[in-house]
Amino acid sequence: MDQQQSPRPVRPGAESTVCSHCGEVAEGTQPTWTCSVENHTRHYFCEACARANLRAIESRLDSAWW
């Protein structure tokens, strides 16, 4: 029997993530960053922006209110 070749796995860190608040760029998805879904769109926030706006994030305020 022939074995089917699986598609090549995507390399971790092949894409960059940009903070929606300050514009910081990071390789891949960072474990300390926060992801928020606003109006059906994902927004990523770096650790510094997430910490600075923690209360607004927990209150579910859109980032436009920060």
N, C-alpha and C positions, 0 to 999 in steps of 0.2 A: 504494500500500500504506500502511496505517496503521501508524505506529510505536507500539509499546507504550511507555507511560511507565513508567520504572523507579521503584521506591519511593523516596521521599525519603531521602537519606542521613542517617544519624544524625550530629548535631553532635558533634564531639570535645569532651570535657569536659562533656557533658550529664549525666553521672552522677558521683557522688562515690565515692571509695574511702576506706575506713576501715581504719586499722592495727589488726590483730587483737590486738596486744600493748598499745599505749598509748592507742589510740583517736583518734589524729590523723586529721583529715579532709583530703582533697585533692581537687581538681577532676580528674575523670577518672583514668586509670591513669598513674602517674608512672614515667618510665624508670629512676629510681634506686631504686624500691621492689622488694622481693622477693616473689615469689608461691610459696607452698608448698601442696601438696595433702596434706591429712591426713584420713584416714578418708573419702575421696571428696569432700571439701569444700575449696574454695580459700580460703586465708588470705593476706592481703596484709600486709606489714610495711614500715613506713616506713624510710627510710635509716638513721636513728639506731638503731632497734631491730635492724635487720638487721646493722649494724656491731657493735653490742654483743653480739650472739649468733651471730656468724659461725661459730664452731667448732661450736656445737650444730646450726646449720643444715647445715653441711657433713657432720656426722656423722649427719644424717637423724633427729635427735631431734625428736619432736613438740613443738610450742610449750608444751604442758602441762609439759614437763620443765624449761623455762627458769625 
